[in-house]
Amino acid sequence: MSPKYEMVIGLEVHAQLSTNTKLFCGCSTKFGADVNTNVCPVCLGMPGALPVLNRDAVTMAVQAGVALNCDIQHESVFARKNYFYPDLPKGYQISQFELPVCLGGSLDIEVDGAVKRIGITRIHMEEDAGKLLHQGAMGIADSTYSLVDLNRACTPLIEIVSEPDLRSAAEARAYVETLRQILRTIGVNDGNLEEGSLRVDINISLRHVGATQFGTRCEVKNVNSFRSIDRAIASEFIRQQEVLESGGRIVQQTRNYHDDTQTTTPLRDKEDAHDYRYFPEPDLLPLLLTDERIQSIRAAMPELPHAICRRYQQGLGLTRADADILIEEIGMRRFFEACLACAQDISPKEISKWVIGDLNALLKPKGGFGPSLSLSPEYFVKLIRLISSGALSGKMAKEMLPQLIETDQDPDVLMANLGGGQISDESTLLEIVRKVISENLDVVEKVKSGKTASANFLMGQVMKQSQGKAKPDLVMSLILAEINT
Ligand SMILES: [Zn+2]
């Protein structure tokens, strides 16, 4: 049976800009500070305090706009969005309304190998509200009172509004994943859904398959993981379908998603813009961006994920899977790039193999490739170079790696401490090979009679006597040469 209804989805993504300070004051934006410590008269909404626009936030908003192919506006205007809520000390939020900083744009998403272009309506800048801490219960419903933490108040956000071009949960998810990757890669957002630095509101409506008119939509809030994007859309689809099937009418409203029950409940009837009594913020001048400023931001744009992916595959010969890992793990990619810069003589593939493989495995429990990593790319590259030159076996390199990470000492020094590197000197090895052969004449006979696999036993003995330092391929050729003469 073909489906009767089709979903129409548009997303509003709030992304916290990765500035050091807030949008209109100098308070820190650092996550996890003690409650109400990152505050000042401006973000507390004290009478007479005046906002001053953060230049870095503007740059980041424009960068996001460039990355999403938007028209960057030469003039945009901040407005007051008036509403009352305890986490909003001024009684209004400063937000761009009629004239946002970016208009029109697009984002290409990939679902099941097919690329689809999703329209971007606009990107506007706004300040965040504070946070309510509901006491004595898990949620607001059973709570007896609430406390207010204003550390987050006035944190810079961009709201990225998509066109209603998405038709499934898979597309919505791909959109958020792709958007998140772009924002993280260009360094304007840390992509953390759980900590709320990326928040997704889902506008969803249903219509009969083939219909061209949109149905009445509901906005679903409180979706804070990729899994809950799928689940919230699925549950809202079922709810709206049931309403329509029973002859009912969808009421335009904002609904709250609950991950524990995987259902949505009404939060409030959807406000229209006029409910907020928007008017231009009298304490801020219009934001004017000259051609020069926009051009200089464009010129300094960090490389976008799809360009990195292409460069890694076509330029460096990495697999798509490895390119994807490096793009997703930004710290790892920075380290990889730093290694490339000092390793013109080693194949990028070899470096990526060690970075993604052994190094990553060892660093994962220690906080990954974060700022606490003291390992210098030069020494790491030197280790790989020792392997390619045959001075060190892969096995020995793996043994040395934890120490290298710990001490960041010259691999030459570490190798000497471990009693020297791999033995690739032929005369030294030949001595050991001859000794092993003389001790195992019965095995030699087996090899001679055609049981070539028995040579592996001899090889094992040589490795044992050399404490694992003998160069394996050389040992094998010496063994065979000795037996066959
Ligand atoms: Zn402040």
Residues whose N, C-alpha, C, O or C-beta is under 5 A from the ligand:
A	BS01	ZN	C25 G26 C27 N38 V39 C40 V42 C43
